[in-house]
Amino acid sequence: MSADDIAKFEQLAEDAYTRMYDAPRNRAKECYEDAMQYLAEAIKAAERSHLTEAIARLKARKEHIYNVYTHQFR
């Protein structure tokens, strides 16, 4: 996978994260799960390419989204 693939997954994750705020409360979990899945794919792609800075950044973003969901939507 390339940097373009990582960027694509990351953008899909960010779009899902944005939808999480716009979704009815009972649909926020679905958006959250989408964001987490897309970030997981981006992390896998970064790991295959040995992009350590991207891996760290993506993992931090994943943790941030987890914390937001846990504290604001659960």
N, C-alpha and C positions, 0 to 999 in steps of 0.2 A: 504494500500500500504506500501511497505517496503522501506528501504534505497536503495535497489537494483533498485526498480522502479524509485526512484528519480534520481539515478545515470544514469539510462538508458535514461530518458527524458532529463536530463542535457547534456548527450553526444550527443544525437540527435540534441539538440539545438546548441551545439558547432559545430557539423558537418555542420548544415545549415548555421551558421554564416561564417564558412570558405568558403562554396560554394558561399556565397554572394559576396566575393571578386573575386572569379574565374569566376563567371557568367557574361555573356554579360550584359551590363547595363540595358537592358529592362527586364532581368530575375532576377535582384537583389531583387526586391520587393517580388517576390515569396519566395526566400530563407529567406529574412527577416521575412516574415509572418510565415514561418515554424519555424524559431528560436523562435519567440515570442509565438507561440502556444505550442511548446514543453516546454518552460520555464513556461508558465501558468500551464501546466499539472504537472510539477515538483513542482511548488509552491502549487498547490492544494494538492498534495500528502504530502508535508511537513506540510501543515496546518492540515491535517487530523491526522498526527502523532505528532502534537504539537512540531515540531522541529524549535524553534524560531530562532536559529542561521542560519539554512539552509534557512529558509524563508527570512531572511534579506539578506543573500548572494545572493540568487536567484533573489530577487527583484532588488538588486543593479546591477546584471549582466544584467537583462532585461532592466533596465534604460540605462545602458552603450550601449547596442546594439541599442536601440532606438536612442540615441544621435549620434552614429556613422552613422547609416542609414540616419538620418535626415540631418546631416552635410556633408556627403560624397556622398550620392546616390540620393538625391532628387534634 
